[in-house]
């Protein structure tokens, strides 16, 4: 696949509007991507946890090659921009992170994200200096990809907003196009982040956290849901399977919404 063009980059970035955020749902396979595109979403993202679930694995248990192949499949399935969740670049060193991002340029995606989580329980987030070097290397390799730099503090119990802001400011200076601190559950904290940086901010919808309208008021430019849509779909599977085990047939009448959209989404 060809690398994205500067026009495609500009078009994707133009969808990031502070106060009028891009709703960026996370698809987990080509079918869900086509359904979401048919429903009218202007762009999509992959989800590492949702994709891992399709392989029967927990989040973090896919390989670099699998993630890149998955990103290519979703980009090929739809005509809207796709941003690839590349976890921590599947590497510790800046050079290896850059190699992952450079390879992503060949998949047809419009953007990608790199997080500062290590995958280690003893030290879940990279030291700030190394984290910044990793973002700088990713930015140098990104070309026309829209690079999202993620601060994972709040997913690992590190509720230090000052450190989160300092990291995001440093990632901005290192070349990130979009900034993301998943796990913030307070609209005031999100608003503070938006005020303290000069790049579009992505927010993650979380149960009990700010609503899309509240995030828009806080100045967010993009909203995503991580693996939640995949979990909703899998929860429907569990419910239907349990009904079947109990000899009940109510699930047979709940296929209408999917069938209607699939008829449009899978055409051709």
C-alpha positions, 0 to 999 in steps of 0.5 A: 500500500502507498504511504498517506499523502500530505493532503490525506494528513491535512484532511484527517487533522482537519477533523480534530476540532477543539470544542466540536470533537471528532468521534473516533470509534475503535473497530476490531475487525474489517466487518466492524470497521465497515459497519461503523463507516456505514453508520457515518463516522468520519474516521476510525481507529483500531483497538489493541484490546479488541483486536487481541480478543479476536485472536483469543488473547488478552490486551498486549499479547499481539505482535508487531507484525500482527498489529501492522497486518491488522491495521492494513486490513482495516485501512483497506476495508473502509474509505475513511481515515484509520488511526492504528493503535501501535501500543508502545511501538512493540519496543523499548528503544527509540530506534525500534519504535521508529522502525514500527512507525515507518512500517505503519506508513506502508499499511494505508493508515492515516495515523498511529498512536504510540504510548509510554507504557512499558508493559512491565508491572514493576515500572509501568511507564517509561521514564520521561526522558526516554519517553520523549526520545521515543516520541521524537523518533516516532515523529521523525519516522511518521512522514505524513502519518498523524502521530498521537502520543499517549501518556498512560499515567492514569491507566496505571494509578499514577494520578499525577496531573502535573506529570501528565501535562509535563509529559504531553507538553514534551511530546508536543515539542518532540513532534506529536500531532495529537495528545492523549492521556487516557483514564482521566475521569474529571472534566476539570482535569481534561480542561486543564490538559487542553489549556496547557497544550497546543495540540489537539487532545484526544479523550477516552470515554470511560464509565462514570467519566465526562460525557461527550458534551462535557468533553467538548466543553472542556476543549477536547478535539477527538473522542475514542472508546478503546475496546468498549465497542468490542466488549459490548458486542462480545457481551451481546454474544455472551447473553445470547449464548446463555439464553441458548443454553437455557433453552430460550430464543429471545436472541433470535429477535435481536438481529435486526439492527446489525442485519440492516446496517450490514446490508449496506456496509458489506455491499460490494 
